């Protein structure tokens, strides 16, 4: 016989699932009537109506009137409440910190950034980030909105489940328990992930008109990582560290890598590789992109060679995951535009015929995918478990 507590737990699970389904459908479709919600989700009208009532009381959903054709009373449509709260997205990298505020529908309301440098201490950089987050919280509360949480994207190995940065080689940081520190400091939920993962989330939510189901976002700069959306879900792997594509072995006789091995993909494609191949001591991405646009023959030759190696690695990913979309982003994004044709041609030559048939390879059109994806960590958490904000349960 099932225990009463078990039955209550089962009812709560079903209610959580149904609430989540309604919120996600409204996010996808914009506006829907209660009857249409029930029909599309296979719920009874009574079930859908009861759940919608809870969501209305929680301030996560609002009703808007629409005028039917002809005479009669106006109808009511449901949509996500833009004033249902605000989420903060933050990204810390070696050159800058950026913090944004988005409303419950994902629209950006506020933004602030600060430059950083390799000469700053870990505490100086974190303190700057904390001040920007504090500014965001104060702004949102000043607008009369409820803070829903903070999402943080970081370049490196991130233990998303436990909310800790394990190792960030470009920053030189180890074992920073951001979730614990910031939840204590700001008194709101905190979520973090690798910046390639948050970039994949941000691109998918804000720029992917094709609504890709199997996407790799390659963030290429000083390092290289892949954010993987497989069957529509972010893939973390068994211990949370999936996506270290830059250390995929691409040459047996390759260059030494900062990881201690040699022949890693990043040694042929990233900014350090560009510096080595061009002889430049420092890489100004903007100036290199300008020279490529001006048809600098030497730089074009280097870019073509790097594009071939980039395409070779992507061909491996396409064969392995049968991707429908590969997005190129990160600090090298302005340069990657001039490598795109050669990269695509290499994938066409080296990937298997059937896996490569429908794959789209593109350069991201924006440099803030990661921070928007960090905000998505907060919104997705609520979409997946809205019960935490519904007081009636």
C-alpha positions as CSV (number, residue, x, y, z in Angstrom):
1,X,0.0,0.0,0.0
2,X,1.3,3.5,-0.9
3,X,1.9,5.7,2.1
4,X,0.1,9.1,2.4
5,X,3.5,10.9,2.3
6,X,4.4,9.0,-0.9
7,X,1.1,10.0,-2.5
8,X,1.7,13.7,-1.5
9,X,5.2,13.5,-3.0
10,X,3.9,12.0,-6.2
11,X,1.2,14.7,-6.4
12,X,3.9,17.4,-5.9
13,X,6.0,15.9,-8.6
14,X,3.2,15.9,-11.1
15,X,2.3,19.4,-10.2
16,X,5.9,20.6,-10.6
17,X,6.0,18.9,-14.0
18,X,2.8,20.5,-15.2
19,X,3.8,23.9,-13.9
20,X,7.1,23.6,-15.7
21,X,5.5,22.5,-18.9
22,X,3.1,25.5,-18.9
23,X,5.9,28.0,-18.3
24,X,8.1,26.5,-20.9
25,X,5.3,26.5,-23.5
26,X,4.5,30.1,-22.8
27,X,8.2,31.0,-23.1
28,X,8.2,29.3,-26.5
29,X,4.9,30.5,-27.9
30,X,4.5,33.9,-26.2
31,X,0.8,33.9,-25.6
32,X,-1.9,31.2,-25.3
33,X,-5.4,30.8,-24.0
34,X,-6.0,28.4,-21.1
35,X,-7.9,26.0,-23.3
36,X,-5.0,25.9,-25.8
37,X,-2.5,25.3,-23.1
38,X,-4.6,22.3,-21.8
39,X,-5.0,20.9,-25.4
40,X,-1.3,21.2,-26.4
41,X,0.0,19.7,-23.1
42,X,-2.7,17.0,-22.9
43,X,-4.1,18.3,-19.6
44,X,-7.7,18.6,-18.6
45,X,-9.0,22.2,-18.6
46,X,-9.6,22.0,-14.9
47,X,-6.0,20.9,-14.2
48,X,-4.5,23.6,-16.4
49,X,-6.8,26.2,-14.9
50,X,-5.8,25.3,-11.3
51,X,-2.1,25.4,-12.2
52,X,-2.5,28.7,-14.0
53,X,-4.2,30.2,-11.0
54,X,-1.2,29.3,-8.8
55,X,1.2,30.8,-11.4
56,X,-0.9,34.0,-11.5
57,X,-0.8,34.3,-7.7
58,X,2.9,33.8,-7.8
59,X,3.3,36.6,-10.3
60,X,5.0,34.4,-12.9
61,X,2.1,34.6,-15.4
62,X,-0.2,37.5,-16.4
63,X,-3.5,37.6,-18.3
64,X,-4.1,40.0,-21.2
65,X,-7.3,40.7,-23.0
66,X,-7.8,40.2,-26.8
67,X,-10.8,41.2,-28.9
68,X,-12.5,38.4,-30.7
69,X,-13.8,39.1,-34.2
70,X,-17.4,40.3,-34.0
71,X,-19.4,41.0,-30.9
72,X,-18.9,39.4,-27.5
73,X,-16.8,39.7,-24.5
74,X,-13.0,40.0,-24.8
75,X,-11.0,36.8,-24.4
76,X,-8.0,36.3,-22.1
77,X,-4.6,35.2,-23.1
78,X,-1.8,34.1,-20.8
79,X,1.9,35.1,-21.1
80,X,5.0,35.2,-18.9
81,X,5.0,38.1,-16.5
82,X,7.8,40.5,-17.5
83,X,7.7,41.8,-13.9
84,X,7.8,38.3,-12.4
85,X,11.3,39.0,-11.1
86,X,14.7,39.6,-12.5
87,X,17.7,37.4,-13.1
88,X,21.4,38.6,-13.0
89,X,23.9,37.2,-15.5
90,X,27.6,37.7,-14.9
91,X,30.8,36.7,-16.7
92,X,34.3,37.0,-15.5
93,X,37.2,36.5,-18.0
94,X,40.8,37.7,-18.2
95,X,39.9,41.0,-19.9
96,X,36.6,42.1,-18.6
97,X,33.7,41.5,-16.2
98,X,30.2,42.0,-17.5
99,X,26.9,41.9,-15.5
100,X,23.4,42.2,-16.9
101,X,19.8,42.2,-15.6
102,X,17.0,40.5,-17.5
103,X,13.3,40.3,-16.7
104,X,11.4,37.0,-16.3
105,X,10.8,36.9,-20.1
106,X,14.5,37.3,-20.7
107,X,14.6,40.9,-21.9
108,X,17.7,42.8,-20.9
109,X,17.0,45.7,-18.7
110,X,20.4,46.8,-17.4
111,X,24.1,46.3,-18.1
112,X,27.4,47.3,-16.6
113,X,31.0,46.1,-17.2
114,X,34.5,46.7,-16.0
115,X,37.9,46.0,-17.5
116,X,40.3,43.6,-15.8
117,X,43.9,42.7,-16.3
118,X,46.2,39.8,-15.6
119,X,48.1,42.0,-13.1
120,X,45.1,42.1,-10.8
121,X,44.9,39.8,-7.9
122,X,42.1,37.2,-7.6
123,X,40.5,39.1,-4.7
124,X,40.6,42.4,-6.6
125,X,38.9,40.9,-9.6
126,X,36.3,39.1,-7.5
127,X,35.6,42.3,-5.5
128,X,35.0,44.2,-8.7
129,X,32.6,41.5,-9.9
130,X,30.8,41.6,-6.6
131,X,30.4,45.4,-6.8
132,X,28.8,45.1,-10.2
133,X,26.5,42.3,-9.0
134,X,25.5,44.5,-6.0
135,X,24.8,47.4,-8.4
136,X,22.6,45.1,-10.4
137,X,20.7,43.9,-7.3
138,X,20.1,47.5,-6.1
139,X,18.9,48.6,-9.6
140,X,16.4,45.7,-9.9
141,X,15.0,46.2,-6.4
142,X,14.8,49.9,-7.1
143,X,12.5,49.0,-10.0
144,X,10.3,47.1,-7.7
145,X,11.3,43.7,-9.0
146,X,12.1,40.5,-7.0
147,X,15.6,39.1,-7.4
148,X,15.4,35.5,-8.7
149,X,19.1,34.6,-8.6
150,X,22.6,35.1,-10.1
151,X,24.1,33.1,-12.9
152,X,27.9,33.2,-13.5
153,X,29.9,32.0,-16.5
154,X,33.6,31.3,-16.0
155,X,36.3,30.0,-18.4
156,X,37.8,26.9,-16.9
157,X,36.7,23.7,-15.1
158,X,33.5,24.4,-13.2
159,X,31.7,22.0,-10.9
160,X,28.2,23.2,-11.7
161,X,26.5,20.7,-9.4
162,X,28.4,22.0,-6.3
163,X,28.7,25.6,-7.5
164,X,32.5,25.8,-7.4
165,X,35.2,26.9,-9.8
166,X,37.7,24.0,-9.8
167,X,40.4,25.5,-12.0
168,X,40.6,28.5,-14.4
169,X,44.0,28.3,-16.1
170,X,43.7,31.7,-17.9
171,X,42.9,33.4,-14.6
172,X,45.2,31.3,-12.5
173,X,42.4,30.5,-10.0
174,X,41.7,27.2,-8.1
175,X,38.9,26.0,-5.9
176,X,36.7,29.1,-5.6
177,X,33.3,28.2,-4.0
178,X,31.4,31.0,-5.7
179,X,28.0,29.5,-4.9
180,X,28.6,29.3,-1.2
181,X,30.4,32.7,-1.1
182,X,27.8,34.6,-3.1
183,X,24.7,33.1,-1.7
184,X,26.0,34.1,1.7
185,X,26.8,37.6,0.5
186,X,23.8,38.4,-1.7
187,X,21.1,36.1,-0.1
188,X,19.8,34.9,-3.5
189,X,20.3,31.6,-5.3
190,X,23.6,31.4,-7.3
191,X,24.3,29.1,-10.3
192,X,27.5,28.8,-12.3
193,X,28.9,27.0,-15.2
194,X,31.7,26.9,-17.8
195,X,31.5,29.9,-20.1
196,X,31.3,27.7,-23.2
197,X,28.2,26.1,-21.7
198,X,26.7,29.4,-20.8
199,X,27.6,30.6,-24.3
200,X,25.7,27.7,-25.8
201,X,22.7,28.4,-23.6
202,X,22.8,32.1,-24.5
203,X,23.1,31.6,-28.2
204,X,20.4,29.0,-28.2
205,X,18.0,31.2,-26.2
206,X,18.7,34.5,-27.9
207,X,20.1,34.0,-31.4
208,X,19.3,30.5,-32.7
209,X,16.3,30.9,-35.0
210,X,16.6,27.3,-36.2
211,X,16.0,26.0,-32.6
212,X,18.9,23.5,-32.9
213,X,18.6,20.3,-30.9
214,X,22.3,19.2,-31.2
215,X,24.6,22.2,-31.0
216,X,28.3,22.7,-30.2
217,X,29.4,26.2,-29.2
218,X,33.2,26.4,-29.6
219,X,34.6,29.2,-27.5
220,X,38.0,30.0,-28.9
221,X,40.5,32.4,-27.4
222,X,43.5,31.8,-25.1
223,X,41.9,28.4,-24.5
224,X,39.2,26.4,-26.2
225,X,36.1,24.7,-25.0
226,X,32.9,23.4,-26.3
227,X,29.4,23.9,-24.9
228,X,27.3,20.9,-26.0
229,X,23.6,20.9,-26.3
230,X,22.6,17.3,-27.0
231,X,19.0,16.5,-27.7
232,X,18.2,19.9,-26.4
233,X,19.9,19.5,-23.0
234,X,23.3,20.8,-21.8
235,X,25.7,18.0,-21.5
236,X,28.0,18.0,-18.5
237,X,29.4,14.4,-18.5
238,X,29.9,12.1,-15.6
239,X,31.8,14.5,-13.4
240,X,30.7,17.8,-14.9
241,X,33.8,18.6,-16.9
242,X,32.6,17.7,-20.5
243,X,33.5,19.9,-23.4
244,X,37.3,20.3,-23.0
245,X,37.5,20.1,-26.8
246,X,40.7,22.2,-26.9
247,X,42.6,19.2,-25.5
248,X,41.3,16.7,-28.1
249,X,44.5,15.3,-29.7
250,X,44.8,16.4,-33.3
251,X,48.5,15.7,-34.1
252,X,50.8,13.1,-32.8
253,X,53.8,15.3,-33.5
254,X,52.2,18.6,-32.4
255,X,53.2,21.5,-30.3
256,X,53.5,21.4,-26.5
257,X,50.3,22.4,-24.7
258,X,49.8,24.3,-21.4
259,X,48.1,21.1,-20.1
260,X,51.5,19.3,-20.2
261,X,50.7,17.2,-23.2
262,X,51.3,17.9,-26.9
263,X,49.3,17.9,-30.1
264,X,46.1,19.4,-28.5
265,X,43.6,21.0,-30.8
266,X,44.0,24.4,-29.1
267,X,47.7,24.5,-30.0
268,X,46.7,24.7,-33.7
269,X,43.7,27.0,-33.5
270,X,43.7,29.4,-30.4
271,X,45.3,32.8,-29.9
272,X,48.6,31.3,-28.7
273,X,48.8,29.3,-31.9
274,X,48.1,32.5,-33.9
275,X,50.9,34.3,-32.1
276,X,53.3,31.4,-32.7
277,X,52.4,31.1,-36.4
278,X,52.6,34.9,-37.1
279,X,55.6,35.7,-34.9
280,X,53.5,38.4,-33.1
281,X,54.3,38.8,-29.4
282,X,50.8,40.1,-28.6
283,X,47.6,39.5,-30.6
284,X,45.3,42.5,-31.1
285,X,42.2,40.7,-32.4
286,X,40.7,43.8,-33.9
287,X,43.9,44.7,-35.8
288,X,44.4,41.1,-37.1
289,X,40.8,41.1,-38.3
290,X,41.3,44.4,-40.1
291,X,44.5,43.1,-41.8
292,X,42.6,40.0,-42.9
293,X,39.9,42.2,-44.3
294,X,42.6,44.1,-46.2
295,X,43.8,40.8,-47.8
296,X,47.1,40.6,-46.0
297,X,48.6,37.6,-47.8
298,X,50.8,36.3,-45.0
299,X,48.0,36.5,-42.5
300,X,45.5,34.9,-44.9
301,X,47.9,32.0,-45.3
302,X,48.1,31.5,-41.6
303,X,44.4,31.9,-41.2
304,X,43.8,29.3,-43.9
305,X,46.1,26.8,-42.2
306,X,44.3,27.3,-38.9
307,X,40.9,27.1,-40.5
308,X,41.9,23.7,-41.9
309,X,42.8,22.4,-38.4
310,X,39.6,24.0,-37.0
311,X,37.6,22.2,-39.7
312,X,39.4,18.9,-39.0
313,X,38.4,19.0,-35.3
314,X,34.9,20.0,-36.1
315,X,34.6,17.1,-38.5
316,X,35.5,14.8,-35.5
317,X,32.7,16.4,-33.4
318,X,30.2,16.1,-36.2
319,X,31.0,12.4,-36.7
320,X,30.8,11.8,-33.0
321,X,27.7,13.7,-32.1
322,X,25.8,14.1,-35.4
323,X,25.5,17.8,-34.7
324,X,23.0,20.0,-36.6
325,X,24.8,23.3,-35.6
326,X,28.3,24.4,-34.8
327,X,28.7,28.0,-33.5
328,X,32.2,29.7,-33.3
329,X,32.6,32.3,-30.7
330,X,34.9,33.6,-28.0
331,X,37.8,36.1,-28.0
332,X,38.8,35.1,-31.6
333,X,35.3,35.7,-33.0
334,X,36.3,38.7,-35.2
335,X,39.1,36.6,-36.8
336,X,37.0,33.5,-37.2
337,X,34.8,35.2,-39.7
338,X,37.7,35.1,-42.2
339,X,38.3,31.4,-41.5
340,X,34.7,30.3,-42.0
341,X,34.7,29.3,-45.7
342,X,37.8,27.2,-45.3
343,X,36.6,25.6,-42.1
344,X,33.3,24.6,-43.8
345,X,35.1,23.2,-46.8
346,X,37.4,21.1,-44.6
347,X,34.3,19.7,-42.7
348,X,32.7,18.8,-46.0
349,X,35.9,17.0,-47.0
350,X,36.7,15.2,-43.8
351,X,33.4,14.5,-42.0
352,X,31.4,11.4,-42.9
353,X,28.7,12.0,-45.6
354,X,25.6,11.4,-43.6
355,X,26.4,13.1,-40.3
356,X,27.6,16.2,-42.1
357,X,24.6,16.6,-44.5
358,X,22.5,19.0,-42.5
359,X,25.2,20.6,-40.2
360,X,25.3,24.4,-40.1
361,X,28.6,26.1,-39.2
362,X,28.4,29.8,-38.3
363,X,30.2,32.5,-36.4
364,X,28.2,34.0,-33.5
365,X,26.9,37.5,-34.3
366,X,27.5,38.8,-30.7
367,X,30.1,38.8,-28.1
368,X,27.8,38.5,-25.1
369,X,26.4,35.0,-25.5
370,X,28.0,33.8,-22.3
371,X,26.5,36.5,-20.0
372,X,23.0,36.0,-21.4
373,X,23.5,32.2,-20.9
374,X,24.5,32.9,-17.3
375,X,21.1,34.7,-16.8
376,X,19.5,31.7,-18.4
377,X,20.9,29.5,-15.7
378,X,18.6,31.3,-13.3
379,X,15.5,31.4,-15.5
380,X,15.9,27.8,-16.5
381,X,16.1,26.8,-12.8
382,X,12.8,28.4,-12.2
383,X,11.3,27.0,-15.4
384,X,12.4,23.5,-14.3
385,X,11.1,23.9,-10.7
386,X,8.6,26.7,-10.4
387,X,7.2,25.2,-7.2
388,X,9.9,27.1,-5.2
389,X,8.2,30.4,-6.1
390,X,4.6,29.3,-5.7
391,X,3.5,29.8,-2.1
392,X,0.3,27.8,-2.3
393,X,2.3,24.5,-2.4
